[in-house]
Amino acid sequence: MEKGYVTQFTRTVIGNGSIFAPVDIWRPRRKILAPAFSMKNLNQFVKVFNKQSMIMADMLEPMAGGADFSVWSYFNTYTFDSVCETTLGIDLNSQKNPEHSFLAAFDWLSQDMAKRMTSPWLHPDFVYQRLPTYKKFVYHRQNMHDFFDEIIQMKRKELDAIQQGGKKTISTRTFFDMIIESSGRLERRYSDLELREELMMIVMAGTDTSAVGASFAAAMLARHPHIQEKLHNELDMIFGDSNRDLTEEDLPKLKYMEAVVKETLRLYPPVPITAREVTDDVTLPSGTTLVNGVTVLLNIWAIHRNPTFWGADAEQFRPERFLEGPLKHPSQFQPFSLLMRNCLGYKYAMMSTKTMLANMLRRYRILPPSHMDEHELQEPLKVSYDVMMRDIDDYPSSTDSSITNHF
């Protein structure tokens, strides 16, 4: 239940947001957050996912048939706009204005946290806080905190006006609204600090995981045109030649799309490792005893590629494996962790990713980078660790007709 020692460095940015909070703080907050992620609540967000992904598809139009480009900035700004609208009720329009200070701060802090996690000599605060980079850390963290504090004050005033009868209630409730409502059932409602921690956690996790997952999916589809063709066929069966909006009823029909997303998350999980503290001696079936006080790193990357559970083709990209029946073991697939401390936003991320990929592929085909030959395209992607797993080459698409109209 207790997160590992190395995760403490994320708390220096988001505080005690539920993903990394100590158990005594996590437990009551989980009870507040869980109802917000019900399917009834998530389904109302599909309109937002559809709207924002259509904007993304429009933004890609100038790139059709042009030079090599990275899909990352398009996907990252889509997820940022979507999660800010569903969480905070504001449309920041970062897709058309991608130089948002929050995204720049988030990107810098992610790289800095990853460097500190993997550099034991930077773990002690008395060392890290004496380095020149610490001033940059404080600067970017403050920018993020100011962003959320300003929004919280604005939303507090709006909710107070609604409660006093000054405004009508809105039909679509955001995560902010639901958290306020849920925490209000307690003896006291969330403080501004607690709100900031939870909202920051949702926005940061919702932006990066979906963008990373979708970007890896695009890279894999570019390298496996026969799989992309199956997706186009599925989309044609559901939408035909219609340009109609994608709805919540369409998402369950995208079965092959879901298999593609899951297979991408299997081979390239956004979070490749997680950590837990051992609080009681545990003897494993192998005879090895994990003693109280040590940290265990769970290697999700390796679990997802273990041929014992995935077969001899474990290294291959084959979405059909998720359509062939139940998995051999309940723990062999865990891109968003498992059990009680799993990620509450798993379904949200899947719905957002399926919507954005569907609306993109309804209009375009993704081709591989033009400079890569057949042998290079068969090689695994080269990745780096920035808290989230990322493609070193920044998810490039092809030069000549890198995206061509599907209709």
C-alpha positions in Angstrom: 0.0 0.0 0.0 2.8 2.4 0.8 4.6 3.9 -2.3 8.3 3.5 -2.5 11.0 5.8 -1.3 11.9 7.2 -4.7 8.4 8.5 -5.3 8.9 11.1 -2.6 10.4 13.3 -5.2 7.1 13.7 -7.0 5.7 15.0 -3.7 8.0 17.9 -3.9 5.9 19.1 -6.9 2.4 17.9 -6.4 2.4 17.5 -2.6 0.1 14.8 -1.3 -1.9 14.2 -4.4 -3.5 10.7 -4.2 -1.2 8.8 -6.5 1.9 9.3 -4.4 0.4 10.3 -1.0 1.2 8.3 2.2 -1.4 5.7 3.0 -3.0 7.6 5.9 -3.6 10.6 3.5 -4.4 8.5 0.4 -7.1 6.3 2.0 -9.7 9.1 2.9 -8.9 11.0 -0.4 -9.5 7.8 -2.4 -13.0 7.6 -1.0 -13.7 11.1 -2.1 -12.2 10.7 -5.6 -13.5 7.2 -6.5 -17.2 8.3 -7.2 -16.0 11.0 -9.6 -14.6 8.3 -11.9 -17.8 6.3 -12.3 -18.8 5.5 -15.9 -21.9 7.7 -15.6 -19.6 10.7 -14.9 -17.0 9.7 -17.5 -19.5 9.3 -20.3 -20.5 13.0 -20.1 -16.9 13.8 -21.0 -17.0 12.1 -24.4 -18.4 15.3 -25.9 -15.3 17.1 -24.7 -12.9 14.4 -26.0 -14.7 14.6 -29.4 -14.6 18.4 -29.6 -10.9 18.7 -28.6 -9.8 15.8 -30.9 -11.6 17.3 -33.8 -9.6 20.5 -33.2 -6.5 18.3 -33.1 -7.4 16.8 -36.5 -7.9 20.3 -37.9 -4.5 21.3 -36.6 -2.9 18.4 -38.4 -4.3 19.4 -41.8 -1.3 21.6 -42.8 1.0 18.7 -42.1 -0.7 16.4 -44.6 1.6 15.4 -47.3 4.4 17.5 -45.9 7.8 16.9 -44.2 8.5 14.7 -41.2 7.0 16.0 -38.0 6.4 14.8 -34.4 2.9 14.0 -33.3 3.8 14.7 -29.7 2.9 18.4 -29.5 -0.5 17.7 -31.1 -1.3 14.9 -28.8 0.0 16.6 -25.7 -1.9 19.8 -26.2 -5.1 17.8 -27.0 -4.8 15.9 -23.7 -4.0 19.1 -21.8 -7.1 20.9 -23.2 -9.3 17.9 -22.6 -8.2 17.3 -19.0 -8.4 21.0 -18.1 -11.9 21.2 -19.5 -13.1 18.0 -17.8 -11.3 18.7 -14.5 -11.5 22.5 -14.2 -14.2 23.5 -16.6 -12.0 25.9 -18.6 -10.9 25.6 -22.2 -7.3 26.9 -22.4 -7.1 26.4 -26.2 -3.4 25.3 -25.9 -3.8 23.4 -29.2 -3.8 26.7 -31.0 -1.5 28.3 -28.5 0.9 25.5 -27.6 3.4 27.7 -25.7 1.5 27.5 -22.5 3.6 28.1 -19.4 2.1 25.1 -17.6 3.2 22.6 -20.3 6.7 24.1 -20.3 7.0 23.9 -16.5 5.5 20.4 -16.5 8.0 19.2 -19.1 11.0 20.6 -17.3 9.9 19.3 -13.9 9.3 15.8 -15.3 12.8 15.6 -16.6 14.3 17.0 -13.4 12.4 14.6 -11.2 13.4 11.6 -13.4 17.1 12.7 -13.2 16.8 13.0 -9.4 15.1 9.6 -9.0 17.8 7.8 -10.9 20.7 9.7 -9.3 21.2 8.6 -5.7 23.7 11.3 -5.0 20.9 13.9 -5.6 18.5 12.2 -3.2 19.5 14.2 0.0 17.8 17.6 0.1 20.9 19.3 1.5 22.7 18.3 -1.7 20.0 19.0 -4.3 18.9 22.3 -2.8 22.5 23.7 -3.1 22.6 23.0 -6.9 21.9 25.8 -9.5 19.1 23.6 -10.9 17.1 24.0 -7.6 16.3 27.6 -8.4 14.8 26.5 -11.7 12.9 23.8 -9.9 11.3 26.3 -7.5 10.5 28.7 -10.4 8.7 26.1 -12.5 6.9 24.6 -9.5 5.7 28.1 -8.4 4.3 28.7 -11.9 2.3 25.5 -11.7 1.0 26.3 -8.2 0.0 29.8 -9.2 -1.9 28.4 -12.2 -4.0 26.1 -10.0 -4.4 28.6 -7.2 -5.8 31.2 -9.5 -8.3 28.7 -11.0 -9.4 27.4 -7.6 -10.2 30.9 -6.4 -12.2 31.6 -9.6 -14.1 28.3 -9.3 -14.8 28.8 -5.6 -16.5 32.1 -6.4 -18.5 30.5 -9.2 -19.7 27.7 -6.9 -20.6 30.1 -4.1 -22.6 32.2 -6.6 -24.5 29.1 -7.7 -25.2 28.1 -4.1 -26.5 31.5 -3.3 -28.9 31.4 -6.3 -27.0 33.9 -8.3 -26.4 31.5 -11.2 -28.0 28.5 -12.7 -26.3 25.1 -12.3 -24.6 23.7 -15.4 -25.5 20.3 -16.8 -21.9 19.0 -17.2 -20.1 18.6 -13.9 -16.3 18.7 -13.8 -14.0 16.8 -11.5 -13.6 20.0 -9.6 -17.4 20.2 -9.0 -17.5 16.5 -8.0 -14.6 16.6 -5.6 -16.1 19.7 -3.9 -19.4 17.9 -3.6 -17.9 14.7 -2.4 -15.6 16.3 0.2 -18.5 18.4 1.4 -20.1 15.3 2.8 -17.2 15.1 5.3 -17.0 17.1 8.5 -15.1 19.8 6.5 -14.6 20.4 2.8 -11.3 20.3 1.1 -8.9 23.2 1.8 -7.4 25.1 -1.1 -4.1 23.2 -0.6 -5.8 19.8 -0.7 -7.8 20.9 -3.8 -4.6 22.0 -5.5 -2.9 18.8 -4.8 -5.7 16.6 -6.1 -6.4 18.7 -9.2 -2.7 19.0 -10.1 -2.4 15.2 -9.8 -5.4 14.7 -12.1 -4.3 17.2 -14.7 -0.6 16.1 -14.7 -1.5 12.4 -14.8 -4.3 12.8 -17.3 -2.2 14.9 -19.7 0.9 12.9 -19.9 -0.3 9.3 -19.7 -2.8 9.7 -22.5 -0.4 11.7 -24.7 2.4 9.2 -24.2 0.1 6.2 -24.9 -1.4 7.7 -28.0 2.0 8.8 -29.3 3.4 5.3 -29.0 0.2 4.0 -30.6 0.7 6.3 -33.6 4.3 5.2 -33.9 3.3 1.5 -33.9 0.5 2.1 -36.4 2.9 3.8 -38.8 5.2 0.7 -38.6 2.3 -1.8 -39.0 0.1 -0.7 -41.9 -1.9 -3.9 -42.0 -3.0 -3.2 -38.4 -3.8 0.4 -39.3 -5.9 -0.9 -42.2 -8.0 -3.1 -39.8 -8.6 0.0 -37.7 -9.8 1.9 -40.8 -12.1 -0.9 -41.6 -13.6 -0.9 -38.1 -14.1 2.9 -38.3 -15.8 2.5 -41.7 -18.2 0.0 -40.3 -19.1 2.3 -37.4 -19.1 5.7 -39.1 -19.2 5.0 -42.9 -18.6 8.2 -44.8 -20.4 10.3 -42.2 -18.6 13.2 -40.5 -20.9 12.9 -37.5 -19.5 13.4 -34.0 -18.2 10.4 -32.0 -20.5 9.6 -29.1 -20.3 7.6 -25.9 -22.3 4.8 -27.7 -19.5 4.5 -30.3 -16.6 3.8 -27.8 -17.7 0.2 -26.8 -17.9 -0.7 -30.5 -14.2 0.2 -31.1 -13.1 -3.2 -30.0 -10.0 -3.5 -32.3 -9.1 0.1 -31.4 -9.1 -0.9 -27.7 -6.9 -3.9 -28.5 -4.5 -1.7 -30.3 -4.3 0.7 -27.4 -3.8 -2.1 -24.9 -1.1 -3.8 -27.0 0.7 -0.4 -27.2 0.5 0.0 -23.4 1.8 -3.5 -23.0 4.9 -3.0 -25.1 5.4 0.7 -24.1 3.8 1.3 -20.8 3.8 5.1 -20.0 4.9 4.2 -16.4 7.5 1.4 -16.8 8.1 0.8 -13.1 6.4 1.4 -9.8 7.6 1.0 -6.2 6.2 -0.2 -2.9 7.5 -0.2 0.6 7.6 -3.6 2.4 6.0 -3.1 5.9 6.0 -6.8 7.0 8.4 -9.6 6.1 7.1 -11.5 3.1 8.4 -14.8 1.8 7.9 -15.3 -1.9 7.2 -18.7 -3.5 10.8 -18.7 -4.6 11.9 -18.8 -1.0 13.3 -15.2 -1.1 12.2 -13.1 1.9 11.4 -9.4 1.4 12.2 -7.8 4.8 10.4 -4.9 6.5 11.7 -1.6 5.5 13.0 -2.3 2.0 11.6 -0.8 -1.3 10.5 -3.2 -4.0 10.6 -2.0 -7.6 8.0 -3.6 -9.8 9.2 -3.9 -13.3 6.1 -3.4 -15.4 8.1 -3.2 -18.6 9.5 -6.7 -18.0 6.2 -8.2 -16.8 4.6 -7.0 -20.1 7.3 -8.8 -22.1 7.5 -12.0 -20.2 7.1 -14.9 -22.7 5.8 -17.2 -19.9 2.6 -15.2 -20.0 2.6 -13.6 -23.4 4.1 -16.4 -25.5 7.1 -16.7 -27.8 5.9 -13.6 -29.7 5.9 -11.4 -26.6 8.2 -8.8 -28.3 5.9 -8.5 -31.3 3.1 -5.9 -31.7 0.0 -8.1 -32.1 -3.3 -6.5 -30.8 -5.2 -9.7 -31.5 -3.8 -11.2 -28.3 -6.3 -9.0 -26.4 -9.2 -10.5 -28.4 -8.3 -14.1 -27.8 -9.9 -14.6 -24.4 -8.9 -14.0 -20.8 -5.3 -13.4 -19.8 -3.3 -16.2 -18.2 -2.7 -14.2 -15.0 -4.6 -11.3 -13.5 -1.3 -9.4 -12.9 0.4 -9.8 -16.3 -1.1 -6.6 -17.7 -0.8 -3.6 -15.4 -0.1 -0.3 -17.4 -1.8 1.7 -14.7 -0.8 -0.5 -11.7 -3.1 -2.9 -9.9 -5.3 -3.5 -6.9 -6.2 -0.8 -4.4 -3.5 1.8 -5.4 -4.2 1.5 -9.1 -4.8 4.6 -11.2 -8.4 5.7 -10.9 -8.1 7.4 -14.3 -7.5 4.2 -16.3 -11.0 4.3 -18.0 -10.7 8.0 -18.5 -7.4 7.6 -20.3 -8.7 4.8 -22.4 -11.8 6.7 -23.5 -9.8 9.8 -24.3 -7.1 7.9 -26.2 -9.7 5.9 -28.3 -11.6 9.1 -29.1 -8.5 11.0 -30.3 -7.1 8.1 -32.4 -10.5 7.4 -33.9 -11.1 11.0 -35.0 -7.6 11.2 -36.3 -7.8 8.0 -38.3 -11.2 8.9 -39.7 -9.5 11.6 -41.6 -5.9 10.5 -42.1 -3.5 7.6 -42.5 -0.2 7.6 -40.5 3.0 6.7 -42.4 6.4 6.0 -41.0 9.3 8.5 -41.2 10.6 8.7 -44.7 14.3 8.3 -43.8 13.8 4.9 -42.2 14.2 1.7 -44.2 12.4 -1.6 -43.7 15.0 -3.0 -41.4 14.9 0.1 -39.1 11.1 0.0 -39.0 11.3 -3.5 -37.5 13.6 -2.4 -34.7 12.0 -1.6 -31.3 11.5 2.0 -30.5 14.3 3.7 -28.5 13.0 5.1 -25.2 14.1 7.2 -22.3 12.7 7.6 -18.8 11.3 11.0 -17.8 9.0 9.7 -15.0 6.9 8.7 -18.0 8.5 6.5 -20.8 9.1 8.5 -24.0 10.4 7.9 -27.5 13.9 9.3 -27.9 13.2 10.2 -31.5 10.0 12.1 -30.4 7.4 10.0 -32.3 8.1 11.1 -35.9 5.9 10.5 -38.9 6.8 10.4 -42.6 7.9 13.1 -45.0 6.0 12.3 -48.2 2.3 12.2 -47.5 3.0 11.6 -43.9 -0.7 12.0 -43.3 -3.2 11.7 -46.2 -6.9 12.3 -46.2 -8.9 9.1 -45.5 -12.3 10.3 -46.8 
